Amino acid sequence: MSSLWLSVVLGLVAGLADYLGGFLLVRRSPSARALRYFVALGAGFMLSAAVVEMVPEGMRVNPHWAPLLILVGYCGVHLLEHTLVPHFHFGEETHRHEFISAKTSYSVLLGLATHTFFDGVAIGSGFVLSSWLGWVLFFAVFLHKFPEGFTMASVMLAGGRSKAAALNSALFLGAMTVMGVLAISLKPGWVRLGLPLSAGVTLYVAATDLVPEVNREPGIRMALVFFIGVAVFFLLRLAAPF
């Protein structure tokens, strides 16, 4: 399978994980604690992938503009989450009182959709450069997709939307991930912009969105899961034949 088709297939898998997260919420299957384990594991893996792989590769493909683009990616997500749309957390289903209007829920959908687009950009950019980087970034994205879809569906329900709307919102996040993959896969030259931007987005999501969620849990168990995510990244890096 060519790198282009592989990146698209993995983008679809990541996108379906968004939908599955929403589906699990509607069916009320997972516990909040179980989702937090995904958050902690994904935070450790994503932060490692961003710092060790994405930032250096972004600097290599665009040495002049990469630092600024990384900052733009980081600040852009901050602007969306804290200024243009109401602030929210992964796992916000435990704080339904904070979301009481349809306008709020659709604003959150816009913010998360922007983030998931750059999830796809990261996967596509990785496969443009190497199979190793593509797989690493796929796993980094995939690990936080379940909580992401779960969160989006919870926000829609808390805003008074139907279960169908909640599922469709999670599906929309998945579609945006695929669109991000296609944007880079069909225009590989955009990797010089896409990879540094997505590195900044990934740093923000890992360090500013996910790590605080890990720190909200008392005790050391969730912190240990975070470090397991870091360890898994380095074990994969050592075992990779690339």
Steps between C-alpha positions, in 0.01 A plus 500: 500500500636843406567759770214713369240225532642381831474849647141530376404161645657586836329839489170315460586274794579802716181670387291193583648510850342846539165353400546202732567736790172677429319170459630377836372813669155464348492137612648606838748216499833645621582647838664838538801330660546268202503800267753677717737207453480559124562871562806431717647244262438725201648803677830325566524356151396823326737719698790265424412483130472878475828580677717216370364459145268776378693807611841378371346381170314829463827685552668280240241551225456872567794629706422868448128512580444189714544670843245767410258246354525280811415805710212590268362146531522511878353849533231429241351217709522716811313776318227257391454333836519802726384794288294406195319206661419426865773319689449129553686194621525146376256297707271800551205264519535529878431876478182513297380816673771696316333435164142621481456646152506362150722791395760397755498137388548593135779740593679215673445286191672768290797510736543123516449465124794736442712289731398173333582644158856550622496146639460392140763745382743346749432145376526603136818701561659206678445264208628757251834494685530138616293194587642507854389855567161435343432201726623684809272795434208271421535334841541839668175617342312174545558481875301815573223447244266303729494771772469765229190346343360427846550864599342639184193283532464592868513870418228462235273311738564755774398771252164334451580334169370155413696175514511506120655849508752381757602208279513720191727748679744219584480380140576855380817504709605176334430643154716804578786267591474330162489839327822599673669182379380560144613865502862397558494172308373666182729803541822359654677834463274637773689288751740793551207691652284215624753314712621799707141625544379158608801472735383815676144369516619164636714670765200704612260207513748276685645751746214745550184297444588145599767526771280721724230234471753243619598725790139538614494134605621446861772247568782379278318244283406741224847657503650154456274439199633827353858373538398168348393700194846658489664159543289345223616772262868437572459122487345532155779735398765253612327206332430677172706369208499836323 
